[in-house]
Amino acid sequence: MSNTTNKRFLNALLGTTGGFAALALRVPVGIVLAAHGSQKLFGWFGGYGLEGTGQWMASIGLEPGYLMALLAGSAEFFGGLALVLGLLTRPAAIVTAFTMLVAIFSTHISNGLFLTNNGYEYALSLLAVTVALAIQGAGYFSLDNVLRNKLVAGKPYSAAAALAH
């Protein structure tokens, strides 16, 4: 791969048009996703851990349940942490968006829109935010921007430069 191709790839992966709004989306949604993932993986915050979540996933037809719990929990937990940090935001957003699509269609769609009936409104909101982040990138205050500036533009990161945007 040529240096130009590498730079194009890194710019597509790490670049952003998100400004500061992306920070306002990334951090709270990343926290929520990481918390939900930790319920599935570790049983934290009243969750059932991999065993219990896996049994439930198998009961709704997502087989093998343990593997599906591991995949969903990892996507939410590690994807959420990546969103909070703004690190590999586009891949993290795409993986978590896909996870929300699976949640909507495997669990919530038959219950209608509203969360009070276990509907899909919450997963749809998370899907919308993660799709927006996949499109626009992490924003100025992110590790993606630091890496892009260093690897593609050859500039050191400075908070003052980020504020100037």
N, C-alpha and C positions, 0 to 999 in steps of 0.2 A: 504494500500500500504506500502510495506517495505521501509526502509531507502535506501537500495540499489536500489530498483526500482525507487524511487524518484530521486536519484542522476543520474541514467541512463537517465531518462526522461529530467532532467534539463541539463545534458551534451549534449544530442541530440538537445535540444531546443536552448541552449545558446552557445554551443561550436563552434569553428571556425577553419577552415584551411585557412582562407582568408589573413592572414598577413596584410600588409599595403595597398595592392592593393584594398581590399574591401572598405577602406575609400575613395579611389579615385572614386569608383563606387557609393557608398552609398550617399555621400553628394550631388553631382550635380543632380543625378537622383531623390533623395528625394526632393530637392528643386523644380525641374520641376514638379514632381507629386503633391506636396503640392500646388503649384501655380495653376495647372489645376483643382485640387479639389476645391480650393477656388473660382474659377470662377463658378463652378457648384453649390456649396453650398451657397456662399455669394454674388455672382455677382461681386467679386473683379477682378481687372485687365481686365476690359472689358467683363466679363462674364455675363451670363443671370440669374444667381441665380437658385434656385430650381424650381421656377414656369416656367421660360422660358426654362430651360434645360429639365424639365419634359415634357413640351409641345412638344419640338423637339424629345425627346426620344419616346414619344407616336406616333408621326408622322412617325417614321421609324419602328414601330411595337414592341418597347420595352415597354410593358404595365405591370402594370400601370406606366405611365411616371414619375410621381412625386416620387414614390418609387424607380424606377430605377435610377433617378437622385440623390436621397439621397444615395443609395447604392454605385453608381459609384463615386460620389463626396466624400463620406466618405472614401471609399477605397483609393482614390488618396490622399486626404488631410491628413488623419490620418496615412495612410500607408507611405506617403512621409515624414511626421514628424518623424515617427518611424525609417525610414531608415537614415535620417540625424543624429539622436541620436544614432543609432545602438542599439535600444531597441526592443526586440522581432522581430529581423530582419527576421528570417525565416518565421514566420506567415505573417508579413507585406509584404514580397516579394512574397509569394504565393498568397495572396489576390490581390496584384497589378498586378501580372502576369496574373491571371485569368481575371481581369478587362481589361487588354490590349488584351487578346484573344477575349473577347466580342467586344471590339472596332474594332479590325481587321475584324472580321467576320460579324458584324452587320452594319458597316459603310464604311470601307475602301477597302475591298478585291475586290469589283467590279470595283474600280478605278485604279487598277494596283499597282505597287510598289511605284512609285515616289510621294513624298509629293506635288509636284507642281500640281498634278492632284487629290489631296486629297487621295493619295494612302496610303498604310499601312507601308511604310518604317520607319516612326518615331515610331509608336506603336510597330513595330517589334523590333526596337532597344531597347525600354524600356522593352519589353518582355524578350529579351536576357539578359539584365543586371539583371532584377529581378529574372530570373531563376538561373543565376550564383550566386546571393546572397543567394537564397534559398538553393543552394547546399553547398556553402562554408561558409556561416555564415557572421557575421558582421566584422570580422577582429580584430586585437589587440586593436585599439583605438575605443572602443565601450562600451556602457553600458552593453551589453550582456556579454562581457568579464569580466567586473567588477563584475557583478552578478554571473557568473559562478565561478570565482575565489573565491568569498566569500561563495557561497552556496554549491558548489560541492567540491572544493579543500581546503576550509578553509583558504585561503590566502587573506591578504588584497591587494587591488590593488595599484600598484605604476606605475607611468609613466616610471620610469627607467627600471622596469621589462618588460614593453611593448616594450621599445626601444631595449632591449637586444634580443628580438626575431628576 
